[in-house]
Amino acid sequence: MPSTRKSIGPVKLPRDPLFRLLLINGVAGVFIAALVLGGIFLANIGNLRVLVMSAENPILPVIMLAFGLVITLGSVVMGSAIMLVGEDDRDGGKRRGGKKMLMNNPALRPVPAVATAGHLKHLHR
C-alpha cells in the first residue's frame, strides 16, 4: 500500500497540499516567533529581561510571551501563505488584481447614487 504522506528526511508531511502548506508555514511562524522572543530578551526591550529574571517564577512570563508571539506571528505567516495561493509569477513579479482587475469586469461598474439632504432632516433636530 503506498504511503499517503510525503517525507523530507525523517519528517513526514501531509499529502494534502493545504495541510502541507499550513504545516510548513506554521513551523516557519514558530521559528520567527522564537527569533523575536530571543531578540526581545537579548536587547532587553523595556527592561523586560531584568523584570523576568527578577520574577518569583521566571518561566511563566516567558511562556506567556512566547505563546502570544507564536499565535500572532504563526497566524501572520500562515495567513500570508494562504493569500498567496493561486498567485502566478508569469508577469515578471507585477501583481495583477486590485482596482485594475475589478474595473475590467463589466458586472462591477460603479452605479451613481443621488442623495438629497431632505432625507436627513430628522437627524438634525
C-alpha positions in Angstrom: 0.0 0.0 0.0 1.5 3.4 -1.0 2.2 6.0 1.7 -0.3 8.8 2.0 2.4 11.2 3.1 5.4 12.9 1.5 8.6 13.0 3.5 11.5 15.3 3.9 14.2 13.3 5.6 12.8 11.8 8.8 9.8 14.2 8.9 6.6 13.1 7.1 4.4 15.8 5.7 0.7 15.5 5.0 -0.1 14.6 1.4 -2.9 17.2 1.2 -1.4 20.4 -0.2 -3.4 22.7 2.0 -2.3 21.0 5.2 1.3 20.7 4.0 1.2 24.5 3.3 -0.2 25.3 6.7 2.2 23.0 8.5 5.4 24.3 6.8 4.3 27.9 7.2 3.2 27.3 10.8 6.7 25.9 11.6 8.2 28.9 10.0 6.0 31.2 12.1 7.1 29.4 15.3 10.7 29.8 14.2 10.2 33.5 13.6 8.5 33.9 17.0 11.4 32.2 18.7 13.8 34.7 16.9 11.7 37.6 18.0 11.5 36.3 21.6 15.2 35.9 21.7 15.7 39.4 20.2 13.4 40.9 22.8 15.4 39.4 25.7 18.8 39.9 24.1 18.1 43.6 23.5 16.3 43.9 26.9 13.5 45.9 25.4 11.5 47.8 28.0 13.8 46.2 30.7 11.9 43.0 30.2 14.8 40.6 30.7 15.6 42.2 34.1 11.9 42.0 35.1 11.5 38.4 34.1 14.8 37.3 35.7 13.8 39.0 39.0 10.3 37.4 39.0 9.5 34.7 41.5 8.7 32.3 38.7 10.5 33.5 35.5 9.3 30.6 33.3 5.6 31.7 33.4 6.1 35.2 31.8 8.4 33.7 29.1 5.9 31.0 28.3 3.1 33.6 28.1 5.1 35.9 25.9 6.2 33.0 23.7 2.6 31.8 23.3 1.4 35.2 22.2 4.2 35.6 19.7 3.6 32.1 18.3 -0.1 32.7 17.9 0.4 36.1 16.3 3.4 35.5 14.1 2.3 32.0 13.2 -1.0 33.3 12.1 0.6 36.1 10.0 2.9 33.7 8.2 0.1 31.1 7.6 -2.4 33.8 6.5 0.1 35.4 4.1 0.8 31.9 2.6 -2.9 31.3 2.1 -3.4 34.7 0.5 -0.6 33.9 -2.0 -2.2 30.6 -3.1 -3.0 30.9 -6.8 -0.6 33.8 -7.5 1.5 33.1 -10.5 4.7 34.9 -11.3 4.4 34.8 -15.1 4.2 38.5 -15.5 7.6 39.3 -14.0 6.6 39.8 -10.4 4.0 42.5 -11.3 0.8 41.9 -9.3 -2.4 41.7 -11.1 -5.7 42.4 -9.5 -6.7 45.2 -7.3 -8.6 48.1 -8.8 -7.5 47.5 -12.3 -8.8 43.9 -12.3 -12.1 45.0 -10.8 -12.7 47.7 -13.3 -12.2 45.4 -16.2 -15.2 43.3 -15.1 -18.3 44.9 -16.7 -20.5 43.5 -13.9 -18.7 45.5 -11.3 -19.1 49.0 -12.7 -19.9 51.8 -10.1 -23.5 53.0 -10.1 -24.1 56.6 -9.3 -26.4 57.2 -6.4 -28.2 60.5 -5.7 -28.6 61.6 -2.1 -30.5 64.7 -1.0 -30.4 66.5 2.3 -34.2 66.2 2.7 -33.9 62.6 3.8 -31.6 63.5 6.7 -33.8 66.3 8.3 -34.8 64.0 11.2 -31.1 63.6 12.2 -30.6 67.4 12.7 -33.2 68.0 15.3 
